[in-house]
Amino acid sequence: MAATAEVVVVGACNTDLISYTPRLPMPGETIHGYKFSIGFGGKGANQAVCAARLGASTAIVGMVGDDIFGHDTIKNFQANNVITDHLGTTKEAATGVAPIAVDDAGENSIIIVSGANHMIKETDISQIEPSIKLAKVVVCQLEMEPNISLAAMKLAKKHQVITVFNPAPARASISPELYTTCDIFCPNEVEAEMLTGLLVKTVDDARAAVRKLMDHGCQTVIMTLGRNGAMFATRDSADVHHVACPAVNAVDTTGAGDAFVGSLAYFLACYPSLSLKQMVQRSCCIASISVQAPGTQTSYPYKKDVPAELFDA
């Protein structure tokens, strides 16, 4: 019998191949980097590790290849106390990879090769219904096929489990059901631009984009804005609220959005009495901690390393 998890993350598991360089190359340009590292990534994997490090019992649902990257991914989840009962292994595709370039300003450029992540089927999702039923929060993204995320969120909705949908990586259009099935729709500004057709360069731009996303039938929209924090709105109010982010010296922004989503899932599951504003504020704080260290999952803090006031009920 699978272990019970408060947070169930249905998402991709990738191996990050990270190159550090003074600046990002122009199209057709070859430049020298000064450092290379291999890390664990994938939006689903990142979000699961973040939630688990903060203290939520967390399970990952996904697929890796029967290769060294896949075997190491499983070991990494186990080292981070992420439940892997629903993490499959396939010989039909390689583990997903993500070559990443990071410049001296901490900005990044990423190419994702999904591999085994696209081998998971809707029948695999139906088999995890007992685990979804017992969860408090289910998190999905777009690194898997959209029908996989939709199937998982429909099962969660059937059992009154909170759903968070992170529409990343960005797509120009998605199924209308993805807006209406989730409880919380959580894009960043780039994803919001693609989905709404609006430029999001300022806080006022973000406010307009949040309203347009709400018009698609979302119950709640939380838009992350990097160093500018986040905006959120709910069906219960016409107001769009801005939450500022602590000012920090960013070393590497890779995975910061996943740190936010993983933190949000943690607070939804473990501190349900907090207001949405408090959850967004605290998730922004944890994401801001993550950008001060290099790497993706390696930058995510453990609960003991986070200011204690973030865990006041």
Solvent accessible surface area in square Angstrom, and as a share of the most:
residue,aa,sasa,rsa
1,M,228,1.02
2,A,33,0.25
3,A,54,0.42
4,T,80,0.46
5,A,3,0.02
6,E,47,0.21
7,V,0,0.00
8,V,1,0.00
9,V,1,0.00
10,V,2,0.01
11,G,1,0.01
12,A,1,0.01
13,C,0,0.00
14,N,2,0.01
15,T,3,0.02
16,D,5,0.03
17,L,42,0.21
18,I,5,0.03
19,S,46,0.30
20,Y,18,0.07
21,T,6,0.04
22,P,75,0.47
23,R,118,0.43
24,L,53,0.26
25,P,60,0.38
26,M,129,0.58
27,P,131,0.82
28,G,94,0.90
29,E,60,0.27
30,T,131,0.76
31,I,49,0.25
32,H,168,0.75
33,G,48,0.46
34,Y,134,0.51
35,K,106,0.45
36,F,119,0.50
37,S,37,0.24
38,I,104,0.53
39,G,17,0.16
40,F,61,0.25
41,G,1,0.01
42,G,6,0.06
43,K,39,0.17
44,G,0,0.00
45,A,1,0.01
46,N,8,0.04
47,Q,0,0.00
48,A,0,0.00
49,V,0,0.00
50,C,0,0.00
51,A,0,0.00
52,A,12,0.10
53,R,37,0.14
54,L,0,0.00
55,G,52,0.50
56,A,4,0.03
57,S,45,0.29
58,T,0,0.00
59,A,3,0.02
60,I,0,0.00
61,V,2,0.01
62,G,1,0.01
63,M,26,0.11
64,V,0,0.00
65,G,0,0.00
66,D,55,0.29
67,D,41,0.21
68,I,117,0.59
69,F,63,0.26
70,G,0,0.00
71,H,77,0.34
72,D,48,0.25
73,T,4,0.02
74,I,43,0.22
75,K,130,0.55
76,N,22,0.12
77,F,1,0.00
78,Q,105,0.47
79,A,81,0.63
80,N,10,0.05
81,N,122,0.62
82,V,5,0.03
83,I,32,0.16
84,T,26,0.15
85,D,83,0.43
86,H,44,0.20
87,L,18,0.09
88,G,25,0.24
89,T,69,0.40
90,T,16,0.09
91,K,174,0.74
92,E,140,0.63
93,A,28,0.22
94,A,65,0.51
95,T,5,0.03
96,G,0,0.00
97,V,30,0.17
98,A,4,0.03
99,P,52,0.33
100,I,8,0.04
101,A,22,0.17
102,V,1,0.01
103,D,21,0.11
104,D,92,0.48
105,A,68,0.53
106,G,0,0.00
107,E,79,0.36
108,N,46,0.24
109,S,56,0.36
110,I,79,0.40
111,I,118,0.60
112,I,60,0.30
113,V,83,0.48
114,S,22,0.14
115,G,28,0.27
116,A,0,0.00
117,N,0,0.00
118,H,75,0.34
119,M,48,0.22
120,I,10,0.05
121,K,109,0.46
122,E,88,0.40
123,T,90,0.52
124,D,45,0.23
125,I,1,0.00
126,S,62,0.40
127,Q,134,0.59
128,I,8,0.04
129,E,41,0.19
130,P,89,0.56
131,S,14,0.09
132,I,0,0.00
133,K,119,0.50
134,L,96,0.48
135,A,8,0.06
136,K,102,0.43
137,V,0,0.00
138,V,0,0.00
139,V,0,0.00
140,C,0,0.00
141,Q,2,0.01
142,L,3,0.02
143,E,9,0.04
144,M,3,0.01
145,E,68,0.31
146,P,34,0.21
147,N,67,0.34
148,I,3,0.01
149,S,2,0.01
150,L,22,0.11
151,A,22,0.17
152,A,0,0.00
153,M,0,0.00
154,K,93,0.40
155,L,27,0.14
156,A,0,0.00
157,K,116,0.49
158,K,125,0.53
159,H,41,0.19
160,Q,157,0.70
161,V,8,0.04
162,I,63,0.32
163,T,1,0.01
164,V,0,0.00
165,F,0,0.00
166,N,9,0.05
167,P,1,0.01
168,A,2,0.02
169,P,51,0.32
170,A,33,0.25
171,R,86,0.31
172,A,72,0.56
173,S,89,0.57
174,I,25,0.13
175,S,44,0.28
176,P,101,0.64
177,E,75,0.33
178,L,1,0.00
179,Y,13,0.05
180,T,61,0.35
181,T,13,0.07
182,C,2,0.01
183,D,58,0.30
184,I,11,0.06
185,F,0,0.00
186,C,1,0.01
187,P,1,0.00
188,N,49,0.25
189,E,48,0.21
190,V,82,0.47
191,E,12,0.05
192,A,0,0.00
193,E,36,0.16
194,M,88,0.39
195,L,19,0.09
196,T,8,0.05
197,G,68,0.65
198,L,64,0.32
199,L,127,0.63
200,V,9,0.05
201,K,142,0.60
202,T,76,0.44
203,V,45,0.26
204,D,101,0.52
205,D,43,0.22
206,A,0,0.00
207,R,59,0.22
208,A,48,0.37
209,A,0,0.00
210,V,0,0.00
211,R,116,0.42
212,K,80,0.34
213,L,0,0.00
214,M,19,0.08
215,D,122,0.63
216,H,75,0.33
217,G,24,0.23
218,C,0,0.00
219,Q,87,0.39
220,T,17,0.10
221,V,0,0.00
222,I,0,0.00
223,M,0,0.00
224,T,16,0.09
225,L,12,0.06
226,G,52,0.50
227,R,195,0.71
228,N,76,0.39
229,G,3,0.03
230,A,0,0.00
231,M,0,0.00
232,F,12,0.05
233,A,4,0.03
234,T,32,0.19
235,R,118,0.43
236,D,139,0.72
237,S,47,0.30
238,A,94,0.73
239,D,80,0.42
240,V,13,0.08
241,H,73,0.32
242,H,70,0.31
243,V,4,0.03
244,A,75,0.59
245,C,29,0.17
246,P,57,0.36
247,A,108,0.84
248,V,59,0.34
249,N,124,0.64
250,A,35,0.27
251,V,68,0.39
252,D,1,0.00
253,T,38,0.22
254,T,8,0.05
255,G,15,0.14
256,A,20,0.16
257,G,37,0.36
258,D,5,0.03
259,A,0,0.00
260,F,5,0.02
261,V,3,0.02
262,G,0,0.00
263,S,0,0.00
264,L,0,0.00
265,A,1,0.01
266,Y,3,0.01
267,F,0,0.00
268,L,17,0.09
269,A,1,0.00
270,C,41,0.25
271,Y,35,0.13
272,P,97,0.61
273,S,96,0.62
274,L,13,0.06
275,S,56,0.36
276,L,40,0.20
277,K,95,0.40
278,Q,68,0.30
279,M,8,0.03
280,V,0,0.00
281,Q,72,0.32
282,R,27,0.10
283,S,0,0.00
284,C,4,0.03
285,C,34,0.20
286,I,0,0.00
287,A,12,0.10
288,S,6,0.04
289,I,47,0.24
290,S,3,0.02
291,V,15,0.08
292,Q,83,0.37
293,A,33,0.26
294,P,66,0.42
295,G,8,0.08
296,T,5,0.03
297,Q,8,0.04
298,T,106,0.61
299,S,7,0.05
300,Y,3,0.01
301,P,10,0.06
302,Y,90,0.34
303,K,85,0.36
304,K,171,0.72
305,D,82,0.43
306,V,9,0.05
307,P,62,0.39
308,A,79,0.61
309,E,111,0.50
310,L,17,0.09
311,F,25,0.10
312,D,81,0.42
313,A,104,0.81
